[in-house]
């Protein structure tokens, strides 16, 4: 089974914020793959099904961003599950402009509290992630935390959402061929 962990924050207050771009993509993937509605069970909402001929589970942690990794403990004990190959984290990234995305097979959290929590749970930085560009603050007096916890402009939101089709293709490539192949195919454009 492949596990897609979409980082975000629960509740109406955060639904439309930049920090929830991973959840937006998770919803798109669930619709694209006809998986149905997410179901809440304990500290997560998830949906199961098949994509690209493989069993998958998409998970939205309901623990808030800085504790997202806590939901992984339950999944790490599944026989045969190797997070280096079977986990893909969907995460917002202020270092990328809206409408850009990047796959990475490993790396630092770059100060992102959700990724820090995942690293802590895995005791490793070696896990695939799809970084969704949400852009950086436009003025130096805007705090990054305030920026990602605010809604993007309509133009920025449109730029992000317009790339969900390509992000879905990149995710399918990861499912079928692994992160290195998906990176080669989708990071060059």
RAGI-V206719 format. One record per pair of residues at least 4 apart in sequence whose ideal C-beta (glycine too) atoms are under 8 Angstrom apart, sorted by the first residue. I is the first residue (numbers start at 1). J is the second residue. Records with the same first field share a line. If there is no record, write none. Layout:
# RAGI-V206719
I: J, J
This chain:
# RAGI-V206719
1: 54, 55, 56, 57, 78, 81, 86
2: 51, 54, 55, 56, 57, 86, 87, 88, 175
3: 56, 57, 59, 75, 81, 83, 86, 87, 88
4: 26, 29, 56, 57, 58, 59, 87, 88, 89, 90, 171
5: 59, 61, 68, 71, 72, 87, 88, 89, 90, 118
6: 22, 23, 25, 26, 58, 59, 60, 89, 90
7: 19, 22, 23, 61, 65, 68, 89, 90, 91, 92, 114, 115, 118
8: 14, 19, 20, 21, 22, 23, 26, 60, 61, 65
9: 13, 14, 17, 19, 20, 64, 65, 149
10: 14, 60, 62, 64
11: 15
14: 19, 20, 149
15: 20, 23
16: 20, 151
17: 148, 149, 150, 151
18: 92, 94, 134, 135, 147, 148, 149, 150, 151, 152
19: 65, 92, 148, 149
20: 24, 92
21: 25, 90, 91, 92, 132, 134, 160
22: 26, 89, 90, 91, 92, 132
23: 27, 60, 90
24: 28, 160, 161, 164
25: 29, 90, 130, 132, 164, 167, 168
26: 30, 38, 58, 60, 90
27: 31, 38
28: 32, 164, 167, 168
29: 33, 35, 51, 58, 168, 171
30: 35, 36, 37, 38, 47, 58
31: 35
32: 168
33: 49, 50, 51, 56
34: 49
35: 47, 48, 49, 51, 58
36: 47, 49
37: 47
38: 45, 46, 47, 58, 60
39: 45, 46, 47
40: 44, 45, 62
41: 45, 46
43: 61, 62, 63, 70, 71
44: 59, 60, 61, 62, 63, 71
45: 59, 60, 62
46: 57, 58, 59, 60
47: 57, 58
48: 55, 56, 57
49: 55, 56
50: 54, 55, 56
51: 56, 171, 172, 175
52: 172, 175, 176
53: 176
54: 175, 176
56: 175
57: 75
59: 71, 75
61: 67, 68, 69, 70, 71
63: 67, 68, 70, 71
64: 68
65: 113, 114, 117
66: 113, 114, 116, 117
67: 117
68: 114, 117, 118
69: 114, 117, 118, 119, 120, 121, 122
70: 117, 121
71: 75
72: 76, 83, 87, 118, 121, 122
73: 77, 121
75: 81, 87
76: 81, 83, 121, 122
77: 81
81: 86
82: 86
83: 87, 122, 124, 127
84: 124, 126, 127, 128
85: 128, 178, 179
87: 127, 128
88: 128, 129, 130, 171, 174, 179
89: 115, 118, 127, 128, 129, 130
90: 129, 130, 132
91: 112, 114, 115, 129, 130, 131, 132
92: 112, 131, 132, 134, 148
93: 102, 110, 112, 131, 132, 133, 134
94: 134, 135, 136, 137, 144, 147, 148
95: 110, 131, 133, 136
96: 100, 101, 102, 131, 132, 133, 134, 135
97: 133, 135, 159
98: 133, 134, 135, 152, 155, 156, 157, 159, 160
99: 133, 159, 160, 162, 163
100: 133, 163
101: 130, 131, 132, 133, 163, 166, 167, 170, 186
102: 130, 131, 133, 187
103: 128, 129, 130, 131, 170, 174, 179, 182, 183, 186, 187
104: 128, 129, 131, 179, 183
105: 126, 128, 179, 180, 183
106: 125, 126, 127, 128
107: 125, 129
108: 125
109: 113, 115, 116, 118, 119, 125
110: 115
111: 116
112: 116
113: 117
114: 118
115: 119, 129
116: 120
117: 121
118: 122, 127
119: 123, 124, 125
122: 127
128: 174, 179
130: 167, 170, 171, 174
132: 160, 167
133: 160
134: 148, 152, 156, 160
135: 152, 156
136: 144, 147
137: 142, 143, 144, 147
138: 142
142: 146, 147
143: 147
144: 148
145: 149
146: 150
151: 157
152: 156, 157, 160
153: 157
154: 158
155: 159
156: 160
157: 161
158: 162
159: 163
160: 164
163: 167
164: 168
165: 169
166: 170, 186
167: 171
168: 172
169: 173, 186
170: 174, 182, 185, 186
171: 175, 182
172: 176
173: 177, 181, 182, 185, 186
174: 178, 179, 182
177: 181, 182
178: 182
179: 183
180: 184
181: 185
182: 186
183: 187
184: 188
